[in-house]
Amino acid sequence: AQKITQTQPGMFVQEKEAVTLDCTYDTSDPSYGLFWYKQPSSGEMIFLIYQGSYDQQNATEGRYSLNFQKARKSANLVISASQLGDSAMYFCAMRDGAGNTGKLIFGQGTTLQVKP
Amino acid sequence: KAGVTQTPRYLIKMRGQQVTLSCSPISGHRSVSWYQQTPGQGLQFLFEYFSETQRNKGNFPGRFSGRQFSNSRSEMNVSTLELGDSALYLCASSLGGGSVGTGELFFGEGSRLTVL
């Protein structure tokens, strides 16, 4: 069965430092997509980055990069140069199959707090 | 362009009542998905509508239903409310077609339902 595991319930990072949020996944489908979303206290989920299972290179979006290790089934999010506004809940999610459906499986999330 | 709009943002209902939540997707998006978020269960997929048809369904009882209109706006209904239905209900829209691009979901700010 498809599953996303985020083992870090909470993380602290000093402002301007880099932080890695862990995510492992399980699926038997060779085609899948991995997402990271940020959820501030307002509740809205904000898309950060995407990695397709067939993508050869790790995805990057500004200060966000995804460390994709397919054999280990891990998709860790790296945030460089943390900012106070990065304090939020972060979710790793997966979509099975090649189509762009709206069905994502989410992990339990990691709460990140950035300290000044 | 305007984002995903959910109404109402907050509501309180009594056990046994029913509730209808509304979601207006981003213009041009044909897929609307609904998620339930609770502290205990996390983010769980309810269902997805694409071009007025239910395309995917999660593991929720029949008390949870939805529909999509020709303008892609969607509603979800919960009948015979239970205390455990108290949650943040998130709507997400996406283009939803084919496998072009990341197919990222754009989320609204959610409707926070409290059942007393």
Interface residues (C-beta under 8 A of the other chain):
Chain A: G33 F35 Y37 S42 G43 E44 M45 I46 F47 Y50 G52 F91 A93 R95 A98 G99 N100 T101 G102 K103 L104 I105 F106 G107 Q108 G109
Chain B: S31 V32 S33 Y35 G42 L43 Q44 F45 E48 F50 R55 N56 G58 L88 L90 A92 S93 S94 L95 G96 G97 G98 S99 V100 G101 T102 G103 E104 L105 F106 F107 G108 E109 G110 R112
